[in-house]
Amino acid sequence: MAFDVELYWLVVLIDHENRCPMVFSNVLAEQPLTPIFMVLSKYTAVPEIEECYKKFMKRDDIDIILINQNIAEQIRHVIDADNDSPLPAVLEIPSKDHPYDPAKDSVLRRAK
């Protein structure tokens, strides 16, 4: 199935290694070859996460970035500095190991 760029939103995910394959296993066959997710392990350095996040923010074809809230906390300074435009929207999601904390969510803080 071919996608018209104007007709869909591209969602990317920055998450731990156990969730990325499950979420995007059926999407990869439909998308272009450019990466649409970053798989993290316990050895992933914060500068690598920051670099990937900045690459996703610069892409014109990405509309939503899903990021674990605990990962977002590690690069909070980058998220807060880059968030002057509504797209791509950065949505912080809970992880299995860390509960969601609305007080830390950058979108909810801006809405208040």
Gaussian input, Z-matrix of N, CA and C with variables (Angstrom, degrees):
# hf/3-21g

backbone

0 1
 N
 C     1     B1
 C     2     B2     1     A1
 N     3     B3     2     A2     1     D1
 C     4     B4     3     A3     2     D2
 C     5     B5     4     A4     3     D3
 N     6     B6     5     A5     4     D4
 C     7     B7     6     A6     5     D5
 C     8     B8     7     A7     6     D6
 N     9     B9     8     A8     7     D7
 C    10    B10     9     A9     8     D8
 C    11    B11    10    A10     9     D9
 N    12    B12    11    A11    10    D10
 C    13    B13    12    A12    11    D11
 C    14    B14    13    A13    12    D12
 N    15    B15    14    A14    13    D13
 C    16    B16    15    A15    14    D14
 C    17    B17    16    A16    15    D15
 N    18    B18    17    A17    16    D16
 C    19    B19    18    A18    17    D17
 C    20    B20    19    A19    18    D18
 N    21    B21    20    A20    19    D19
 C    22    B22    21    A21    20    D20
 C    23    B23    22    A22    21    D21
 N    24    B24    23    A23    22    D22
 C    25    B25    24    A24    23    D23
 C    26    B26    25    A25    24    D24
 N    27    B27    26    A26    25    D25
 C    28    B28    27    A27    26    D26
 C    29    B29    28    A28    27    D27
 N    30    B30    29    A29    28    D28
 C    31    B31    30    A30    29    D29
 C    32    B32    31    A31    30    D30
 N    33    B33    32    A32    31    D31
 C    34    B34    33    A33    32    D32
 C    35    B35    34    A34    33    D33
 N    36    B36    35    A35    34    D34
 C    37    B37    36    A36    35    D35
 C    38    B38    37    A37    36    D36
 N    39    B39    38    A38    37    D37
 C    40    B40    39    A39    38    D38
 C    41    B41    40    A40    39    D39
 N    42    B42    41    A41    40    D40
 C    43    B43    42    A42    41    D41
 C    44    B44    43    A43    42    D42
 N    45    B45    44    A44    43    D43
 C    46    B46    45    A45    44    D44
 C    47    B47    46    A46    45    D45
 N    48    B48    47    A47    46    D46
 C    49    B49    48    A48    47    D47
 C    50    B50    49    A49    48    D48
 N    51    B51    50    A50    49    D49
 C    52    B52    51    A51    50    D50
 C    53    B53    52    A52    51    D51
 N    54    B54    53    A53    52    D52
 C    55    B55    54    A54    53    D53
 C    56    B56    55    A55    54    D54
 N    57    B57    56    A56    55    D55
 C    58    B58    57    A57    56    D56
 C    59    B59    58    A58    57    D57
 N    60    B60    59    A59    58    D58
 C    61    B61    60    A60    59    D59
 C    62    B62    61    A61    60    D60
 N    63    B63    62    A62    61    D61
 C    64    B64    63    A63    62    D62
 C    65    B65    64    A64    63    D63
 N    66    B66    65    A65    64    D64
 C    67    B67    66    A66    65    D65
 C    68    B68    67    A67    66    D66
 N    69    B69    68    A68    67    D67
 C    70    B70    69    A69    68    D68
 C    71    B71    70    A70    69    D69
 N    72    B72    71    A71    70    D70
 C    73    B73    72    A72    71    D71
 C    74    B74    73    A73    72    D72
 N    75    B75    74    A74    73    D73
 C    76    B76    75    A75    74    D74
 C    77    B77    76    A76    75    D75
 N    78    B78    77    A77    76    D76
 C    79    B79    78    A78    77    D77
 C    80    B80    79    A79    78    D78
 N    81    B81    80    A80    79    D79
 C    82    B82    81    A81    80    D80
 C    83    B83    82    A82    81    D81
 N    84    B84    83    A83    82    D82
 C    85    B85    84    A84    83    D83
 C    86    B86    85    A85    84    D84
 N    87    B87    86    A86    85    D85
 C    88    B88    87    A87    86    D86
 C    89    B89    88    A88    87    D87
 N    90    B90    89    A89    88    D88
 C    91    B91    90    A90    89    D89
 C    92    B92    91    A91    90    D90
 N    93    B93    92    A92    91    D91
 C    94    B94    93    A93    92    D92
 C    95    B95    94    A94    93    D93
 N    96    B96    95    A95    94    D94
 C    97    B97    96    A96    95    D95
 C    98    B98    97    A97    96    D96
 N    99    B99    98    A98    97    D97
 C   100   B100    99    A99    98    D98
 C   101   B101   100   A100    99    D99
 N   102   B102   101   A101   100   D100
 C   103   B103   102   A102   101   D101
 C   104   B104   103   A103   102   D102
 N   105   B105   104   A104   103   D103
 C   106   B106   105   A105   104   D104
 C   107   B107   106   A106   105   D105
 N   108   B108   107   A107   106   D106
 C   109   B109   108   A108   107   D107
 C   110   B110   109   A109   108   D108
 N   111   B111   110   A110   109   D109
 C   112   B112   111   A111   110   D110
 C   113   B113   112   A112   111   D111
 N   114   B114   113   A113   112   D112
 C   115   B115   114   A114   113   D113
 C   116   B116   115   A115   114   D114
 N   117   B117   116   A116   115   D115
 C   118   B118   117   A117   116   D116
 C   119   B119   118   A118   117   D117
 N   120   B120   119   A119   118   D118
 C   121   B121   120   A120   119   D119
 C   122   B122   121   A121   120   D120
 N   123   B123   122   A122   121   D121
 C   124   B124   123   A123   122   D122
 C   125   B125   124   A124   123   D123
 N   126   B126   125   A125   124   D124
 C   127   B127   126   A126   125   D125
 C   128   B128   127   A127   126   D126
 N   129   B129   128   A128   127   D127
 C   130   B130   129   A129   128   D128
 C   131   B131   130   A130   129   D129
 N   132   B132   131   A131   130   D130
 C   133   B133   132   A132   131   D131
 C   134   B134   133   A133   132   D132
 N   135   B135   134   A134   133   D133
 C   136   B136   135   A135   134   D134
 C   137   B137   136   A136   135   D135
 N   138   B138   137   A137   136   D136
 C   139   B139   138   A138   137   D137
 C   140   B140   139   A139   138   D138
 N   141   B141   140   A140   139   D139
 C   142   B142   141   A141   140   D140
 C   143   B143   142   A142   141   D141
 N   144   B144   143   A143   142   D142
 C   145   B145   144   A144   143   D143
 C   146   B146   145   A145   144   D144
 N   147   B147   146   A146   145   D145
 C   148   B148   147   A147   146   D146
 C   149   B149   148   A148   147   D147
 N   150   B150   149   A149   148   D148
 C   151   B151   150   A150   149   D149
 C   152   B152   151   A151   150   D150
 N   153   B153   152   A152   151   D151
 C   154   B154   153   A153   152   D152
 C   155   B155   154   A154   153   D153
 N   156   B156   155   A155   154   D154
 C   157   B157   156   A156   155   D155
 C   158   B158   157   A157   156   D156
 N   159   B159   158   A158   157   D157
 C   160   B160   159   A159   158   D158
 C   161   B161   160   A160   159   D159
 N   162   B162   161   A161   160   D160
 C   163   B163   162   A162   161   D161
 C   164   B164   163   A163   162   D162
 N   165   B165   164   A164   163   D163
 C   166   B166   165   A165   164   D164
 C   167   B167   166   A166   165   D165
 N   168   B168   167   A167   166   D166
 C   169   B169   168   A168   167   D167
 C   170   B170   169   A169   168   D168
 N   171   B171   170   A170   169   D169
 C   172   B172   171   A171   170   D170
 C   173   B173   172   A172   171   D171
 N   174   B174   173   A173   172   D172
 C   175   B175   174   A174   173   D173
 C   176   B176   175   A175   174   D174
 N   177   B177   176   A176   175   D175
 C   178   B178   177   A177   176   D176
 C   179   B179   178   A178   177   D177
 N   180   B180   179   A179   178   D178
 C   181   B181   180   A180   179   D179
 C   182   B182   181   A181   180   D180
 N   183   B183   182   A182   181   D181
 C   184   B184   183   A183   182   D182
 C   185   B185   184   A184   183   D183
 N   186   B186   185   A185   184   D184
 C   187   B187   186   A186   185   D185
 C   188   B188   187   A187   186   D186
 N   189   B189   188   A188   187   D187
 C   190   B190   189   A189   188   D188
 C   191   B191   190   A190   189   D189
 N   192   B192   191   A191   190   D190
 C   193   B193   192   A192   191   D191
 C   194   B194   193   A193   192   D192
 N   195   B195   194   A194   193   D193
 C   196   B196   195   A195   194   D194
 C   197   B197   196   A196   195   D195
 N   198   B198   197   A197   196   D196
 C   199   B199   198   A198   197   D197
 C   200   B200   199   A199   198   D198
 N   201   B201   200   A200   199   D199
 C   202   B202   201   A201   200   D200
 C   203   B203   202   A202   201   D201
 N   204   B204   203   A203   202   D202
 C   205   B205   204   A204   203   D203
 C   206   B206   205   A205   204   D204
 N   207   B207   206   A206   205   D205
 C   208   B208   207   A207   206   D206
 C   209   B209   208   A208   207   D207
 N   210   B210   209   A209   208   D208
 C   211   B211   210   A210   209   D209
 C   212   B212   211   A211   210   D210
 N   213   B213   212   A212   211   D211
 C   214   B214   213   A213   212   D212
 C   215   B215   214   A214   213   D213
 N   216   B216   215   A215   214   D214
 C   217   B217   216   A216   215   D215
 C   218   B218   217   A217   216   D216
 N   219   B219   218   A218   217   D217
 C   220   B220   219   A219   218   D218
 C   221   B221   220   A220   219   D219
 N   222   B222   221   A221   220   D220
 C   223   B223   222   A222   221   D221
 C   224   B224   223   A223   222   D222
 N   225   B225   224   A224   223   D223
 C   226   B226   225   A225   224   D224
 C   227   B227   226   A226   225   D225
 N   228   B228   227   A227   226   D226
 C   229   B229   228   A228   227   D227
 C   230   B230   229   A229   228   D228
 N   231   B231   230   A230   229   D229
 C   232   B232   231   A231   230   D230
 C   233   B233   232   A232   231   D231
 N   234   B234   233   A233   232   D232
 C   235   B235   234   A234   233   D233
 C   236   B236   235   A235   234   D234
 N   237   B237   236   A236   235   D235
 C   238   B238   237   A237   236   D236
 C   239   B239   238   A238   237   D237
 N   240   B240   239   A239   238   D238
 C   241   B241   240   A240   239   D239
 C   242   B242   241   A241   240   D240
 N   243   B243   242   A242   241   D241
 C   244   B244   243   A243   242   D242
 C   245   B245   244   A244   243   D243
 N   246   B246   245   A245   244   D244
 C   247   B247   246   A246   245   D245
 C   248   B248   247   A247   246   D246
 N   249   B249   248   A248   247   D247
 C   250   B250   249   A249   248   D248
 C   251   B251   250   A250   249   D249
 N   252   B252   251   A251   250   D250
 C   253   B253   252   A252   251   D251
 C   254   B254   253   A253   252   D252
 N   255   B255   254   A254   253   D253
 C   256   B256   255   A255   254   D254
 C   257   B257   256   A256   255   D255
 N   258   B258   257   A257   256   D256
 C   259   B259   258   A258   257   D257
 C   260   B260   259   A259   258   D258
 N   261   B261   260   A260   259   D259
 C   262   B262   261   A261   260   D260
 C   263   B263   262   A262   261   D261
 N   264   B264   263   A263   262   D262
 C   265   B265   264   A264   263   D263
 C   266   B266   265   A265   264   D264
 N   267   B267   266   A266   265   D265
 C   268   B268   267   A267   266   D266
 C   269   B269   268   A268   267   D267
 N   270   B270   269   A269   268   D268
 C   271   B271   270   A270   269   D269
 C   272   B272   271   A271   270   D270
 N   273   B273   272   A272   271   D271
 C   274   B274   273   A273   272   D272
 C   275   B275   274   A274   273   D273
 N   276   B276   275   A275   274   D274
 C   277   B277   276   A276   275   D275
 C   278   B278   277   A277   276   D276
 N   279   B279   278   A278   277   D277
 C   280   B280   279   A279   278   D278
 C   281   B281   280   A280   279   D279
 N   282   B282   281   A281   280   D280
 C   283   B283   282   A282   281   D281
 C   284   B284   283   A283   282   D282
 N   285   B285   284   A284   283   D283
 C   286   B286   285   A285   284   D284
 C   287   B287   286   A286   285   D285
 N   288   B288   287   A287   286   D286
 C   289   B289   288   A288   287   D287
 C   290   B290   289   A289   288   D288
 N   291   B291   290   A290   289   D289
 C   292   B292   291   A291   290   D290
 C   293   B293   292   A292   291   D291
 N   294   B294   293   A293   292   D292
 C   295   B295   294   A294   293   D293
 C   296   B296   295   A295   294   D294
 N   297   B297   296   A296   295   D295
 C   298   B298   297   A297   296   D296
 C   299   B299   298   A298   297   D297
 N   300   B300   299   A299   298   D298
 C   301   B301   300   A300   299   D299
 C   302   B302   301   A301   300   D300
 N   303   B303   302   A302   301   D301
 C   304   B304   303   A303   302   D302
 C   305   B305   304   A304   303   D303
 N   306   B306   305   A305   304   D304
 C   307   B307   306   A306   305   D305
 C   308   B308   307   A307   306   D306
 N   309   B309   308   A308   307   D307
 C   310   B310   309   A309   308   D308
 C   311   B311   310   A310   309   D309
 N   312   B312   311   A311   310   D310
 C   313   B313   312   A312   311   D311
 C   314   B314   313   A313   312   D312
 N   315   B315   314   A314   313   D313
 C   316   B316   315   A315   314   D314
 C   317   B317   316   A316   315   D315
 N   318   B318   317   A317   316   D316
 C   319   B319   318   A318   317   D317
 C   320   B320   319   A319   318   D318
 N   321   B321   320   A320   319   D319
 C   322   B322   321   A321   320   D320
 C   323   B323   322   A322   321   D321
 N   324   B324   323   A323   322   D322
 C   325   B325   324   A324   323   D323
 C   326   B326   325   A325   324   D324
 N   327   B327   326   A326   325   D325
 C   328   B328   327   A327   326   D326
 C   329   B329   328   A328   327   D327
 N   330   B330   329   A329   328   D328
 C   331   B331   330   A330   329   D329
 C   332   B332   331   A331   330   D330
 N   333   B333   332   A332   331   D331
 C   334   B334   333   A333   332   D332
 C   335   B335   334   A334   333   D333

   B1=1.4350
   B2=1.5230
   B3=1.2909
   B4=1.4612
   B5=1.5187
   B6=1.3256
   B7=1.4535
   B8=1.5202
   B9=1.3164
   B10=1.4563
   B11=1.5198
   B12=1.3141
   B13=1.4653
   B14=1.5241
   B15=1.3199
   B16=1.4480
   B17=1.5246
   B18=1.3241
   B19=1.4514
   B20=1.5199
   B21=1.3096
   B22=1.4618
   B23=1.5138
   B24=1.3079
   B25=1.4582
   B26=1.5079
   B27=1.2974
   B28=1.4555
   B29=1.5217
   B30=1.3087
   B31=1.4581
   B32=1.5226
   B33=1.3317
   B34=1.4553
   B35=1.5221
   B36=1.3091
   B37=1.4590
   B38=1.5204
   B39=1.3246
   B40=1.4559
   B41=1.5240
   B42=1.3268
   B43=1.4588
   B44=1.5256
   B45=1.3206
   B46=1.4570
   B47=1.5180
   B48=1.3106
   B49=1.4586
   B50=1.5214
   B51=1.3153
   B52=1.4599
   B53=1.5251
   B54=1.3344
   B55=1.4534
   B56=1.5315
   B57=1.3105
   B58=1.4700
   B59=1.5237
   B60=1.3265
   B61=1.4680
   B62=1.5220
   B63=1.3255
   B64=1.4429
   B65=1.5322
   B66=1.3209
   B67=1.4565
   B68=1.5146
   B69=1.3210
   B70=1.4521
   B71=1.5274
   B72=1.2997
   B73=1.4608
   B74=1.5161
   B75=1.3256
   B76=1.4584
   B77=1.5172
   B78=1.3142
   B79=1.4606
   B80=1.5255
   B81=1.3168
   B82=1.4621
   B83=1.5175
   B84=1.2997
   B85=1.4596
   B86=1.5215
   B87=1.3251
   B88=1.4582
   B89=1.5261
   B90=1.3117
   B91=1.4598
   B92=1.5248
   B93=1.3281
   B94=1.4670
   B95=1.5259
   B96=1.2988
   B97=1.4584
   B98=1.5238
   B99=1.3306
   B100=1.4599
   B101=1.5236
   B102=1.3268
   B103=1.4696
   B104=1.5275
   B105=1.3288
   B106=1.4582
   B107=1.5160
   B108=1.3117
   B109=1.4584
   B110=1.5192
   B111=1.3227
   B112=1.4587
   B113=1.5173
   B114=1.3029
   B115=1.4568
   B116=1.5277
   B117=1.3161
   B118=1.4573
   B119=1.5158
   B120=1.2948
   B121=1.4613
   B122=1.5266
   B123=1.3030
   B124=1.4670
   B125=1.5227
   B126=1.3242
   B127=1.4626
   B128=1.5309
   B129=1.3244
   B130=1.4633
   B131=1.5203
   B132=1.3203
   B133=1.4634
   B134=1.5242
   B135=1.3149
   B136=1.4617
   B137=1.5326
   B138=1.3414
   B139=1.4636
   B140=1.5412
   B141=1.3265
   B142=1.4668
   B143=1.5276
   B144=1.3208
   B145=1.4593
   B146=1.5228
   B147=1.3238
   B148=1.4627
   B149=1.5274
   B150=1.3217
   B151=1.4643
   B152=1.5337
   B153=1.3177
   B154=1.4565
   B155=1.5264
   B156=1.3161
   B157=1.4622
   B158=1.5277
   B159=1.3249
   B160=1.4669
   B161=1.5264
   B162=1.3379
   B163=1.4655
   B164=1.5205
   B165=1.3303
   B166=1.4613
   B167=1.5284
   B168=1.3233
   B169=1.4661
   B170=1.5316
   B171=1.3309
   B172=1.4661
   B173=1.5247
   B174=1.3198
   B175=1.4664
   B176=1.5215
   B177=1.3318
   B178=1.4589
   B179=1.5238
   B180=1.3232
   B181=1.4643
   B182=1.5212
   B183=1.3283
   B184=1.4663
   B185=1.5260
   B186=1.3327
   B187=1.4572
   B188=1.5244
   B189=1.3297
   B190=1.4652
   B191=1.5269
   B192=1.3194
   B193=1.4592
   B194=1.5206
   B195=1.3274
   B196=1.4595
   B197=1.5211
   B198=1.3128
   B199=1.4602
   B200=1.5251
   B201=1.3327
   B202=1.4622
   B203=1.5193
   B204=1.3197
   B205=1.4538
   B206=1.5277
   B207=1.3253
   B208=1.4649
   B209=1.5301
   B210=1.3133
   B211=1.4656
   B212=1.5270
   B213=1.3307
   B214=1.4630
   B215=1.5257
   B216=1.3264
   B217=1.4553
   B218=1.5264
   B219=1.3254
   B220=1.4679
   B221=1.5256
   B222=1.3352
   B223=1.4650
   B224=1.5293
   B225=1.3261
   B226=1.4745
   B227=1.5200
   B228=1.3241
   B229=1.4679
   B230=1.5277
   B231=1.3063
   B232=1.4684
   B233=1.5337
   B234=1.3223
   B235=1.4697
   B236=1.5243
   B237=1.3211
   B238=1.4626
   B239=1.5240
   B240=1.3274
   B241=1.4685
   B242=1.5253
   B243=1.3344
   B244=1.4642
   B245=1.5166
   B246=1.3036
   B247=1.4525
   B248=1.5205
   B249=1.3470
   B250=1.4537
   B251=1.5257
   B252=1.3001
   B253=1.4549
   B254=1.5260
   B255=1.3408
   B256=1.4617
   B257=1.5284
   B258=1.3201
   B259=1.4625
   B260=1.5146
   B261=1.2680
   B262=1.4508
   B263=1.5294
   B264=1.3135
   B265=1.4625
   B266=1.5219
   B267=1.3037
   B268=1.4628
   B269=1.5287
   B270=1.3250
   B271=1.4574
   B272=1.5194
   B273=1.3134
   B274=1.4565
   B275=1.5234
   B276=1.3271
   B277=1.4564
   B278=1.5256
   B279=1.3380
   B280=1.4599
   B281=1.5217
   B282=1.3058
   B283=1.4556
   B284=1.5256
   B285=1.3121
   B286=1.4618
   B287=1.5253
   B288=1.3235
   B289=1.4652
   B290=1.5244
   B291=1.3390
   B292=1.4607
   B293=1.5309
   B294=1.3195
   B295=1.4661
   B296=1.5270
   B297=1.3103
   B298=1.4599
   B299=1.5202
   B300=1.3285
   B301=1.4568
   B302=1.5266
   B303=1.3338
   B304=1.4627
   B305=1.5243
   B306=1.3182
   B307=1.4708
   B308=1.5211
   B309=1.3235
   B310=1.4624
   B311=1.5154
   B312=1.3232
   B313=1.4568
   B314=1.5252
   B315=1.3243
   B316=1.4693
   B317=1.5280
   B318=1.3259
   B319=1.4581
   B320=1.5215
   B321=1.3129
   B322=1.4644
   B323=1.5360
   B324=1.3066
   B325=1.4758
   B326=1.5216
   B327=1.3389
   B328=1.4666
   B329=1.5188
   B330=1.3344
   B331=1.4649
   B332=1.5248
   B333=1.3284
   B334=1.4687
   B335=1.4887
   A1=108.74
   A2=117.57
   A3=122.53
   A4=109.56
   A5=116.75
   A6=121.24
   A7=109.61
   A8=115.92
   A9=121.93
   A10=106.27
   A11=117.32
   A12=121.76
   A13=111.22
   A14=118.24
   A15=121.29
   A16=113.13
   A17=118.69
   A18=120.89
   A19=115.30
   A20=119.45
   A21=119.54
   A22=110.47
   A23=114.26
   A24=121.47
   A25=107.79
   A26=117.15
   A27=120.90
   A28=108.41
   A29=115.07
   A30=122.04
   A31=107.57
   A32=116.82
   A33=120.80
   A34=108.89
   A35=115.49
   A36=121.22
   A37=110.02
   A38=115.98
   A39=122.70
   A40=105.12
   A41=116.06
   A42=119.29
   A43=109.82
   A44=114.75
   A45=120.81
   A46=110.60
   A47=115.83
   A48=122.45
   A49=114.78
   A50=118.82
   A51=119.06
   A52=113.50
   A53=119.90
   A54=121.12
   A55=113.53
   A56=119.36
   A57=121.58
   A58=114.04
   A59=119.21
   A60=117.53
   A61=112.49
   A62=117.65
   A63=120.93
   A64=110.94
   A65=117.88
   A66=121.81
   A67=111.71
   A68=117.36
   A69=120.17
   A70=115.08
   A71=118.97
   A72=119.42
   A73=112.26
   A74=118.50
   A75=120.16
   A76=112.63
   A77=118.68
   A78=121.57
   A79=111.92
   A80=117.23
   A81=120.70
   A82=113.05
   A83=118.44
   A84=120.74
   A85=111.61
   A86=117.86
   A87=122.01
   A88=113.28
   A89=118.32
   A90=121.40
   A91=111.66
   A92=116.51
   A93=120.06
   A94=111.06
   A95=117.48
   A96=121.86
   A97=114.41
   A98=118.19
   A99=118.78
   A100=109.44
   A101=118.23
   A102=120.71
   A103=111.88
   A104=115.11
   A105=120.45
   A106=111.09
   A107=117.21
   A108=120.17
   A109=109.41
   A110=114.77
   A111=121.48
   A112=106.87
   A113=116.15
   A114=121.70
   A115=108.25
   A116=115.63
   A117=120.86
   A118=111.00
   A119=115.26
   A120=121.13
   A121=106.72
   A122=116.44
   A123=118.73
   A124=111.60
   A125=117.56
   A126=121.75
   A127=113.00
   A128=118.80
   A129=121.64
   A130=109.50
   A131=115.95
   A132=121.30
   A133=110.48
   A134=116.51
   A135=122.01
   A136=111.65
   A137=120.52
   A138=119.03
   A139=113.46
   A140=117.86
   A141=120.83
   A142=110.66
   A143=116.82
   A144=121.10
   A145=109.83
   A146=116.40
   A147=121.00
   A148=110.96
   A149=116.80
   A150=121.21
   A151=111.32
   A152=116.92
   A153=120.78
   A154=110.71
   A155=117.38
   A156=121.99
   A157=110.49
   A158=116.90
   A159=120.54
   A160=111.63
   A161=117.38
   A162=120.52
   A163=110.78
   A164=116.94
   A165=120.29
   A166=110.86
   A167=117.77
   A168=120.97
   A169=111.81
   A170=117.52
   A171=121.15
   A172=113.15
   A173=117.19
   A174=119.85
   A175=110.95
   A176=115.66
   A177=121.24
   A178=113.14
   A179=117.71
   A180=120.07
   A181=113.01
   A182=118.53
   A183=122.13
   A184=108.92
   A185=115.49
   A186=120.63
   A187=113.34
   A188=117.45
   A189=121.05
   A190=109.00
   A191=115.71
   A192=121.99
   A193=107.19
   A194=117.02
   A195=122.41
   A196=107.31
   A197=116.18
   A198=120.00
   A199=108.81
   A200=116.03
   A201=119.85
   A202=108.58
   A203=116.69
   A204=120.04
   A205=111.79
   A206=117.79
   A207=118.63
   A208=111.37
   A209=117.77
   A210=120.91
   A211=109.69
   A212=116.01
   A213=120.22
   A214=111.33
   A215=116.73
   A216=120.39
   A217=111.77
   A218=116.87
   A219=120.67
   A220=111.61
   A221=117.19
   A222=120.36
   A223=110.92
   A224=116.55
   A225=122.05
   A226=112.00
   A227=117.60
   A228=120.66
   A229=111.37
   A230=117.60
   A231=121.24
   A232=110.14
   A233=116.61
   A234=120.71
   A235=110.50
   A236=117.26
   A237=120.54
   A238=111.98
   A239=117.99
   A240=121.08
   A241=112.30
   A242=117.68
   A243=121.47
   A244=114.55
   A245=118.31
   A246=119.52
   A247=113.41
   A248=118.66
   A249=120.19
   A250=112.26
   A251=119.41
   A252=121.45
   A253=109.32
   A254=117.18
   A255=118.97
   A256=114.24
   A257=117.44
   A258=120.86
   A259=109.83
   A260=118.62
   A261=126.37
   A262=111.59
   A263=114.96
   A264=120.79
   A265=108.68
   A266=116.41
   A267=121.49
   A268=107.31
   A269=115.95
   A270=121.63
   A271=109.52
   A272=115.51
   A273=121.24
   A274=108.92
   A275=115.33
   A276=121.12
   A277=109.56
   A278=117.48
   A279=119.68
   A280=111.21
   A281=115.37
   A282=120.52
   A283=108.44
   A284=115.48
   A285=118.97
   A286=111.82
   A287=115.80
   A288=120.48
   A289=114.42
   A290=116.88
   A291=120.31
   A292=109.35
   A293=118.20
   A294=119.94
   A295=110.82
   A296=115.72
   A297=122.29
   A298=109.21
   A299=116.68
   A300=122.40
   A301=108.64
   A302=118.66
   A303=120.80
   A304=113.59
   A305=118.10
   A306=120.99
   A307=111.73
   A308=118.26
   A309=121.67
   A310=113.28
   A311=118.76
   A312=122.79
   A313=110.94
   A314=116.78
   A315=120.80
   A316=112.50
   A317=118.31
   A318=121.33
   A319=110.25
   A320=117.14
   A321=120.09
   A322=111.95
   A323=117.11
   A324=119.76
   A325=110.90
   A326=116.84
   A327=120.14
   A328=111.57
   A329=117.53
   A330=121.07
   A331=111.83
   A332=116.57
   A333=119.70
   A334=108.49
   D1=126.89
   D2=178.74
   D3=-92.01
   D4=141.28
   D5=-179.26
   D6=-106.13
   D7=138.92
   D8=170.79
   D9=-88.11
   D10=126.05
   D11=-174.85
   D12=-57.06
   D13=-31.47
   D14=-178.04
   D15=-76.98
   D16=-11.93
   D17=-171.71
   D18=-105.30
   D19=-1.09
   D20=179.65
   D21=-140.82
   D22=158.64
   D23=174.93
   D24=-102.33
   D25=134.49
   D26=177.20
   D27=-93.71
   D28=124.10
   D29=-179.73
   D30=-108.27
   D31=133.43
   D32=176.55
   D33=-116.69
   D34=160.60
   D35=-175.36
   D36=-133.88
   D37=133.22
   D38=170.78
   D39=-117.47
   D40=110.68
   D41=-170.05
   D42=-154.22
   D43=175.11
   D44=178.47
   D45=-76.28
   D46=160.62
   D47=-171.47
   D48=-60.34
   D49=-21.63
   D50=-177.22
   D51=-82.75
   D52=-16.64
   D53=-177.58
   D54=-102.87
   D55=-34.61
   D56=-176.29
   D57=-55.17
   D58=-50.74
   D59=-178.89
   D60=-61.70
   D61=-35.23
   D62=-179.12
   D63=-67.24
   D64=-42.00
   D65=-176.42
   D66=-73.19
   D67=-41.83
   D68=-170.86
   D69=-106.75
   D70=8.94
   D71=-177.70
   D72=-62.06
   D73=-35.84
   D74=-179.84
   D75=-88.56
   D76=-11.45
   D77=-177.36
   D78=-87.50
   D79=-29.75
   D80=-171.94
   D81=-58.97
   D82=-35.78
   D83=-178.79
   D84=-68.29
   D85=-22.69
   D86=-176.04
   D87=-94.11
   D88=-15.05
   D89=-171.45
   D90=-102.85
   D91=161.09
   D92=173.72
   D93=-61.78
   D94=171.56
   D95=-174.81
   D96=-77.14
   D97=-6.37
   D98=177.87
   D99=-72.78
   D100=140.46
   D101=-175.36
   D102=-62.23
   D103=139.07
   D104=176.76
   D105=-119.10
   D106=12.01
   D107=175.08
   D108=-154.33
   D109=160.59
   D110=173.68
   D111=-124.35
   D112=123.04
   D113=178.89
   D114=-95.70
   D115=123.03
   D116=-178.40
   D117=-103.25
   D118=147.29
   D119=169.76
   D120=-120.43
   D121=179.63
   D122=179.25
   D123=-69.03
   D124=-12.65
   D125=-179.31
   D126=-96.98
   D127=-1.81
   D128=-179.04
   D129=-69.30
   D130=126.60
   D131=-178.46
   D132=-80.82
   D133=149.30
   D134=-179.71
   D135=-58.82
   D136=-41.49
   D137=177.33
   D138=-59.13
   D139=-32.41
   D140=176.12
   D141=-65.70
   D142=-40.87
   D143=178.47
   D144=-65.10
   D145=-44.44
   D146=179.08
   D147=-59.80
   D148=-44.61
   D149=-179.22
   D150=-63.19
   D151=-43.60
   D152=178.46
   D153=-64.11
   D154=-43.96
   D155=178.92
   D156=-59.22
   D157=-45.50
   D158=179.93
   D159=-63.70
   D160=-37.54
   D161=176.34
   D162=-63.32
   D163=-43.49
   D164=178.21
   D165=-63.68
   D166=-38.99
   D167=-179.18
   D168=-65.62
   D169=-30.45
   D170=-177.73
   D171=-81.42
   D172=-17.91
   D173=-176.97
   D174=-75.29
   D175=132.76
   D176=-179.40
   D177=-77.67
   D178=-17.11
   D179=-176.03
   D180=-92.48
   D181=1.33
   D182=-179.07
   D183=-102.86
   D184=129.54
   D185=-179.94
   D186=-110.10
   D187=-28.15
   D188=-177.93
   D189=-136.82
   D190=133.41
   D191=173.23
   D192=-114.21
   D193=117.91
   D194=173.94
   D195=-95.19
   D196=127.20
   D197=-178.98
   D198=-139.00
   D199=136.62
   D200=175.29
   D201=-58.40
   D202=138.60
   D203=-178.00
   D204=-61.99
   D205=-37.01
   D206=179.67
   D207=-68.95
   D208=-29.35
   D209=174.51
   D210=-73.69
   D211=-40.45
   D212=177.78
   D213=-59.47
   D214=-35.53
   D215=177.92
   D216=-61.95
   D217=-33.07
   D218=-179.85
   D219=-69.48
   D220=-28.96
   D221=-178.52
   D222=-119.73
   D223=28.77
   D224=-176.36
   D225=-53.10
   D226=-41.77
   D227=-178.50
   D228=-61.12
   D229=-34.63
   D230=179.02
   D231=-74.56
   D232=-43.07
   D233=179.79
   D234=-61.70
   D235=-46.32
   D236=-178.75
   D237=-67.23
   D238=-33.15
   D239=-179.73
   D240=-74.82
   D241=-32.40
   D242=-175.14
   D243=-93.50
   D244=1.95
   D245=-169.14
   D246=-98.92
   D247=49.82
   D248=178.61
   D249=-94.14
   D250=-8.91
   D251=179.11
   D252=-117.21
   D253=151.27
   D254=-177.22
   D255=-72.20
   D256=-21.23
   D257=179.08
   D258=-123.15
   D259=136.76
   D260=-3.15
   D261=-74.24
   D262=143.81
   D263=176.08
   D264=-76.05
   D265=134.91
   D266=179.56
   D267=-104.69
   D268=110.80
   D269=-178.92
   D270=-108.60
   D271=123.32
   D272=-179.36
   D273=-91.44
   D274=128.13
   D275=-176.65
   D276=-117.94
   D277=154.75
   D278=178.05
   D279=-74.31
   D280=162.21
   D281=174.20
   D282=-115.72
   D283=173.17
   D284=177.98
   D285=-66.40
   D286=-31.80
   D287=-174.05
   D288=-93.68
   D289=-20.34
   D290=-176.11
   D291=-127.99
   D292=123.53
   D293=179.06
   D294=-69.80
   D295=155.56
   D296=178.93
   D297=-72.63
   D298=134.14
   D299=178.12
   D300=-121.28
   D301=104.86
   D302=-177.77
   D303=-58.58
   D304=-27.43
   D305=-179.61
   D306=-66.42
   D307=-23.27
   D308=-179.41
   D309=-93.81
   D310=-12.01
   D311=-175.69
   D312=-71.37
   D313=122.41
   D314=-176.21
   D315=-66.61
   D316=-33.87
   D317=178.94
   D318=-67.72
   D319=-45.85
   D320=179.71
   D321=-67.17
   D322=-35.20
   D323=177.68
   D324=-64.11
   D325=-39.96
   D326=178.59
   D327=-70.05
   D328=-33.11
   D329=-179.02
   D330=-68.93
   D331=-29.66
   D332=179.75
   D333=-77.04

